[in-house]
Amino acid sequence: MNRRRPKTGEIYRHFKGKEYKILCIALCTETKEEMVVYESLQGEKKYYVSSLESFMRELDHEKYPGYRQVYRFELSRDLAREHQERKNSEEELILEFLDLDENEEKAEFLQKHRGEVTDRFLTVVAESLEFAENSDTVEERYAAILRFLRTKIRYESRRLR
């Protein structure tokens, strides 16, 4: 293997397009084989283990002829920067939402920023509204929080009459 070993914190792109963050290089207790421990950066957070040899292997272009990537996993420095930028953007979005006072403003904010909504953002929003979530996907959670806000808006407007 003449490729550089993955390092903790680096972000790699799988040939099918998903991004993964390297958590560490571990050792199999039985075979003493080096294993790469990594986590998905999209969707539901999942953790994976792959042998270092398999992780670093060239892509089988006979089996996968439509892919241009040379290796199964390739280091993506640009993705590391993008991930940090997304995290910063997410934090700014959270702070902006938490600064809002009125439920109408919160509902409008959610609608305006629908494309930027992340799992973590929705968790913070739900907690700040004291809303008990019971949905799985980001889309379902977003819709449930919006319904909750609209119900609060209707209830509060009737109460003021």
VENPEVEN-V147547 format. One record per backbone hydrogen bond with DSSP energy under -0.5 kcal/mol. CO is the residue of the C=O (numbers start at 0). NH is the residue of the N-H. E is the energy in kcal/mol with one decimal. If there is no record, write none. Layout:
BEGIN
CO_NH_E ; CO_NH_E
END
This chain:
BEGIN
6_9_-2.1 ; 9_21_-2.7 ; 10_75_-2.6 ; 11_13_-0.5 ; 11_19_-2.7 ; 12_73_-2.1 ; 13_16_-2.6 ; 17_13_-2.8 ; 18_40_-2.1 ; 19_11_-2.9 ; 20_38_-2.3 ; 21_8_-3.1 ; 23_25_-0.5 ; 23_36_-2.8 ; 25_34_-3.4 ; 27_31_-1.9 ; 32_27_-2.7 ; 33_51_-2.8 ; 34_25_-3.2 ; 34_36_-0.5 ; 35_37_-0.5 ; 35_49_-2.0 ; 36_22_-3.1 ; 36_23_-1.5 ; 37_47_-3.3 ; 38_20_-2.5 ; 45_39_-2.4 ; 47_37_-2.3 ; 49_35_-3.8 ; 50_54_-2.9 ; 51_55_-2.1 ; 52_56_-0.7 ; 53_56_-0.7 ; 54_72_-0.7 ; 56_71_-2.4 ; 58_60_-1.2 ; 59_63_-2.3 ; 63_66_-1.2 ; 69_58_-2.8 ; 71_14_-1.9 ; 73_12_-2.8 ; 75_79_-1.5 ; 76_80_-1.8 ; 77_81_-2.7 ; 78_82_-2.9 ; 79_83_-1.8 ; 80_84_-2.5 ; 81_85_-3.0 ; 82_86_-2.2 ; 83_87_-2.4 ; 84_88_-2.6 ; 85_89_-2.6 ; 86_90_-2.2 ; 87_91_-2.1 ; 88_92_-2.3 ; 89_93_-2.4 ; 90_94_-2.4 ; 91_95_-2.4 ; 92_96_-2.3 ; 93_97_-2.7 ; 94_98_-1.2 ; 96_99_-1.6 ; 101_105_-2.0 ; 102_106_-2.6 ; 103_107_-2.5 ; 104_108_-2.5 ; 105_109_-2.4 ; 106_110_-2.2 ; 107_111_-2.7 ; 108_112_-2.1 ; 110_113_-1.0 ; 112_115_-1.8 ; 112_116_-0.5 ; 113_116_-1.1 ; 117_121_-2.3 ; 118_122_-1.9 ; 119_123_-2.2 ; 120_124_-2.5 ; 121_125_-2.8 ; 122_126_-2.3 ; 123_127_-2.5 ; 124_128_-1.7 ; 125_129_-0.5 ; 125_130_-2.9 ; 126_129_-0.9 ; 129_131_-0.5 ; 130_132_-0.7 ; 136_140_-2.5 ; 137_141_-2.7 ; 138_142_-2.4 ; 139_143_-2.3 ; 140_144_-2.4 ; 141_145_-2.3 ; 142_146_-2.5 ; 143_147_-2.3 ; 144_148_-2.4 ; 145_149_-2.5 ; 146_150_-2.3 ; 147_151_-2.2 ; 148_152_-2.5 ; 149_153_-2.4 ; 150_154_-2.6 ; 151_155_-2.7 ; 152_156_-2.1 ; 153_157_-1.8 ; 154_158_-2.0 ; 155_159_-1.2 ; 157_160_-1.0
END
